[in-house]
Amino acid sequence: MKLPGKPDLVHDDELEALICDCVDLLLPTLPPEQAMVVHAIDVEGASAQLVAEKLELSMRDVTACLAAGRQSLKKRFGEMQMICSQHGFAGCDCLLRSNPDS
């Protein structure tokens, strides 16, 4: 579907499921507090305020855990050579140059 003034939007259920599976596999590799915060906010859609209250953390701690957790996930996706950890997207030329067997 193409929206006026927007690039083509493609909803790929298979790709979405793959990404969700990867996130589920990678979250446990994070420190537990980071994993809980990232899961609650990015997967479940909870607000940072609710997460802070539920986990008895300050907003500063929630923000720090979220940022660190997201950065770690980004790095781990890059290590899987699915997403470029430097530029943040799949199929980056960096991945091809760093992996001559591709």
C-alpha positions in Angstrom: 0.0 0.0 0.0 1.3 3.5 -0.8 0.2 6.5 1.2 0.4 9.9 -0.2 3.8 11.5 0.4 5.0 8.3 2.0 7.3 5.5 0.6 5.7 2.2 -0.2 4.8 0.4 3.0 5.1 -3.3 2.9 3.8 -5.4 5.7 5.7 -8.7 5.6 4.3 -11.1 8.3 7.1 -13.5 7.7 9.8 -10.9 8.3 8.0 -9.5 11.3 7.8 -13.0 12.8 11.5 -13.6 12.1 12.4 -10.3 13.9 10.2 -11.1 16.8 11.8 -14.6 17.1 15.3 -13.0 17.0 14.3 -10.4 19.7 12.9 -13.3 21.9 16.2 -15.2 21.5 18.4 -12.1 22.1 16.6 -10.5 25.1 17.9 -13.2 27.5 21.5 -12.3 26.5 21.0 -8.8 28.1 21.5 -8.1 31.8 18.1 -9.0 33.4 17.1 -5.4 34.2 17.8 -4.2 30.7 15.9 -7.2 29.2 12.8 -6.5 31.4 12.8 -2.8 30.5 13.2 -3.4 26.8 10.6 -6.1 26.7 8.1 -4.1 28.7 8.4 -1.0 26.6 9.4 -2.1 23.1 7.6 -5.5 23.0 4.6 -5.0 25.3 4.1 -1.3 24.6 4.2 -0.2 28.3 5.0 3.3 29.2 8.3 4.1 30.8 6.5 5.6 33.8 4.6 2.3 34.3 7.8 0.3 34.0 9.5 2.5 36.5 6.7 2.1 39.0 6.4 -1.7 38.4 10.1 -2.3 38.7 10.6 0.3 41.4 13.2 2.2 39.4 13.7 5.9 38.8 12.8 7.3 35.4 16.6 7.9 34.9 17.3 4.2 35.5 14.5 3.1 33.1 15.8 5.5 30.4 19.4 4.2 30.9 18.4 0.6 30.9 16.3 1.1 27.7 19.1 2.9 25.9 21.7 0.3 26.9 19.4 -2.6 26.1 18.5 -1.2 22.7 22.2 -0.6 21.9 23.1 -4.1 23.0 20.3 -5.6 20.9 21.5 -3.6 17.9 25.0 -4.9 18.4 23.8 -8.5 18.7 21.7 -8.2 15.6 24.8 -6.9 13.8 26.8 -9.9 15.1 24.2 -12.1 13.5 24.9 -10.2 10.3 21.2 -9.4 9.9 21.3 -5.8 10.7 24.3 -3.4 10.3 25.1 -2.3 13.9 26.7 0.9 12.5 24.0 2.1 10.1 21.0 0.2 11.5 19.6 -1.6 8.4 19.7 -4.9 6.7 21.8 -5.5 3.6 24.3 -2.7 4.4 27.4 -2.6 2.2 29.4 -2.7 5.5 28.2 -6.3 6.0 29.2 -7.4 2.5 32.6 -5.8 2.8 33.3 -7.4 6.2 32.1 -10.8 5.1 33.8 -11.7 1.8 32.1 -15.1 1.7 28.7 -13.5 1.2 
